[in-house]
Amino acid sequence: MAIKHPLNTILLLIVTALFSGQTMAERHGHEYFVVKDMDIQLSHQADSNELRQAAEDSADDFREHHHAVTHRRPATCLR
């Protein structure tokens, strides 16, 4: 297949240049990271922060409850 028109040659070079970096990086063991949309990243981070805060609050409540229960109940000894 002979390319007769110079515009076709230019387009072919541009297309191969655009995709050669990714294919060469994958062949030589480099990792290719997909960049997430910033809105998705911020939403994920906010969800993670909310879950983390809920877990910390639950743990604090449990510690307070456990502390109150252990001080109300006398210690038992096994002899």
Buried (B, 14 or more C-beta within 10 A) or exposed (E): EEEEEEEEEEEEEEEEEEEEEEEEEEEEEEEEEEEEEEEEEEEEEEEEEEEEEEEEEEEEEEEEEEEEEEEEEEEEEEE
